[in-house]
Amino acid sequence: MILKADGVEFGYNGHSTISNISFEAGPGDLVSIIGPNGVGKTTLLKCINRVHRLGSGTVMVNGDDALTMDRRELAKRFGYVPQRAHMSGSTVFESVLLGRRPYVDWDITEKDLRLTGRVIQMMGLEGISGKHVDSISGGEYQLVQIARAIVQQPRVLLLDEPTSNLDLCNQHRILGILSHIVRGNGMCAVMTNHDLNLSLRYCNRFIMMKEGRVHAAGGREVVNPGNILEVYGLEAYVEEFKGIPMVIPR
């Protein structure tokens, strides 16, 4: 087991936002946190990554307590891609290279530069690697953020709506790349996603949230008409196409 969250709770000003969230993720798992707006999906990611301080509960990564790690060690374990991030004046190459910061002692090494170049090529960013990030599109910047997280070589990738600014082709390309990297390197990924069919195609574990709690968790079987109606208030069919379930609203 790589990641284990147990009894995670968080709230603002005495009001609970998420309550008693528990789940596990092992090597090769792609976990999709799904549910309507405002149920605490992004909050859960930020609690795992210690952007928010937990009200109660524990988060363990490879058996170590993430809540007691220093920031450098935390950055070696978790790569985090927020939904919205501020664009700096650096180039695309420099922005991706920042992912190596937890490993840099005195100076950037050849290994850091080679790995950065390899990930930039893998993400299809080599044509804009010299451009400043404030001159590229929102979709391109989303790819830069994902590349930076991969360059960190973390055990866990945390991604908040990683395909939200991408066109259809790049949505599938990026989730295919993430799937290959996670399963090929024995990592795990936890992501929020509003597109149930995209999640069903690439993810093998699901956390369905309702009103700040886990309504259902498990494999693809939890994305069923009953749970969709209960969580989203939407009547839908779930039909298989070439072995992959698809959600079809009635």
Residue, then its C-alpha position, 0 to 999 in steps of 0.5 A: m500500500i502506498l497511500k492510506a487516509d484514515g478518518v480525515e476531517f477538515g472544516y472552516n470556522g467550526h463548520s465541517t467541510i469533509s468528514n471521516i474520509s478513509f481510503e487506500a491506494g496501492p501501486g498502479d492505482l488511479v483513483s478518481i474522486i467524483g461528485p457534484n460541485g461543493v462536496g469537498k473533492t479539492t479540499l480532500l486533495k489539499c488535506i492529503n498534501r497538507v495544504h490544509r491542516l487536518g482537523s483529525g485523521t491520518v495520512m500515511v505514505n509508504g507507511d510514514d506519517a505525511l503529517t510530520m514530514d518536512r516540506r522537502e520530504l513531502a515534495k519527494r512523496f507527493g506531486y500536486v497539480p492544482q486546478r488553477a495556478h499563478m503563471s510566473g515569468s519563467t520559461v516552460f523548461e524552467s517551470v518544469l525544472l522547478g519540479r527537481r527542487p526537492y532533490v537539488d542540494w547545491d546546484i542543478t545536475e545533468k540528471d535534473l536537466r536530462l529528466t526535465g528534457r525527457v518529460i517535456q518531450m513526452m508531454g509534447l512541449e518541446g516546441i514551446s520549451g523556450k517560451h515564457v509561461d505567461s505567453i502560452s495557453g491555459g491548456e498548454y500551462q496545464l500540461v506544464q504543471i503536470a510535467r513539473a509534478i512528474v519530474q518530481q518523481p513522487r510516489v503519489l500524484l495528486l491532480d485537481e481536474p487535470t483535464s479541465n483546460l484540455d481539448l478532447c485529444n489532449q484529455h485522452r493523451i494526458l490520461g493515457i500518459l499518466s496511466h502509463i507512468v503510474r502503472g509502469n513505475g509502481m506509483c499511484a494517482v488520486m485525481t478529481n474529475h467531473d467527467l465520469n466517462l473519462s474516469l471510467r476509461y482510465c481509472n480503476r478506483f473511485i471515491m464517490m462523495k456526497e455532502g463532504r462524506v464518502h457515499a461509495a468507494g471501490g472499483r467501477e461497480v460503484v459508478n452505477p445508476g443507483n449511486i449516480l441518482e443518489v449523488y448527482g440527482l441524475e437518472a442514467y444508464v450505465e452500459e458497457f462498450k468494448g468492456i468499458p462502462m459508459v454513463i448515458p443520461r436518460 
